[in-house]
Amino acid sequence: MNHQKSIVSNVQTPIIIMALLLVAILLLPGPIARGQVREPEASETARYKIVFDGTWDPSGVPNPHFSGLVGAAHNSSVTFWEVGGLATDGIESMAETGSTNILRDEIGNSSNANLTITGGSIPNAPNQVEISSITIDHDYPLITLVSMIAPSPDWFVGVSGMSLIDEQGEWKNEIVVQLFPYDSGTDSSTTFLHNENDTNPAEPIFRINDTSLFPAGTLGTFTFTRLDGPDPTLTPTSTGTATATPIPATSTATATATSTTIPTETAVPSETPTPIPATETATPTSSVTPTSTATVPPTNETVTPTPTAIPTETAEPTPDVPSGENELLYLPFVVQGN
């Protein structure tokens, strides 16, 4: 019996331990139990400054200006205006009169927008106006922002559904948007004067490409600049991406790499002087050749075969020359004998 009890206890002990570990894991906070870093709260929002630089400088247009800025931060489930779509009452009112009330109501009544953006007007163009700070939520990263071109029948500039988040899900540091003139399609007038010539039925919104009206093509820029940097509570991956995003950090590393390469190149010239003496010592060897050439000049006339390898073989005929001389000396000797 005691043996059976020990077997049972041995079997139950691991089960009890595993159950206790499971309970302990379930009681731990979610991110730690999953082995993950806590999701950063600060990365869910970002603060931006918006600068509207109205560069439109028309000639012959009385009192050129832009109306007050109006727009929204929203998600992709809503569109307040787009090229090819019909203008809402709010867009029509903004484009024809510069009034922002109806468009602000449309934005406020949308569950897919969490922020209404408003800013000052540009009373005389060219000029500039700034929205000093807005806070954008990660779930509502799209920006729609418009301003009336005044005077005009129903023309305006703006952006529609522009994202402040990049493809990696990180906040963009800065965006500069070129502003083109658009026609809201609600008034049929074709000059800068507003003649209350309503278009019925309304036409889709379209971009104005008439260079006689807008020779420069663009009328200014929107610049969105992030004011807050990466938060230290970001996950390692997000922090790495956010740190790599600023170009200055990367360029600094490149500059360091370049500076280390230069001394390496300067070290090479210091090594090259060493081979140079070797080359100069080889030059004396070539100077031996001139010595051989000094020997060649006297024999150039008599010994035409320059190859120096053959002279060793021609050294054999050399003894024949003295033998020939002996024969020449012998002949006179014979003559005298006779």
Secondary structure, 3 states (H helix, E strand, C coil): CHHHHHHHHHHHHHHHHHHHHHHHHHHCCHHHHCCCCCCCCHHHEEEEEEEEEECCCCCCCCCCEECCEEEEEECCCCCCCCCCCCCCHHHHHHHHHCCCHHHHHHHHCCCCEEEEEEECCECCCCEEEEEEEEEEECCCCEEEEEEEEECCCCEEEEEEEEECECCCCCECCEEEEEECCEECCCECCCCCCCCCCECCCCCCCEECCCCCCCCCCCCEEEEEEECCCCCCCCCHHHHHHHHHCCHHHHHHHHHHHHHHHHHHHHHHHHHCCCHHHHHHHHHHHHHHHHHHHHHHHHHHCCCCCCCCCCHHHHCCHHHHHHHHHHHHHHHHHHHHHC
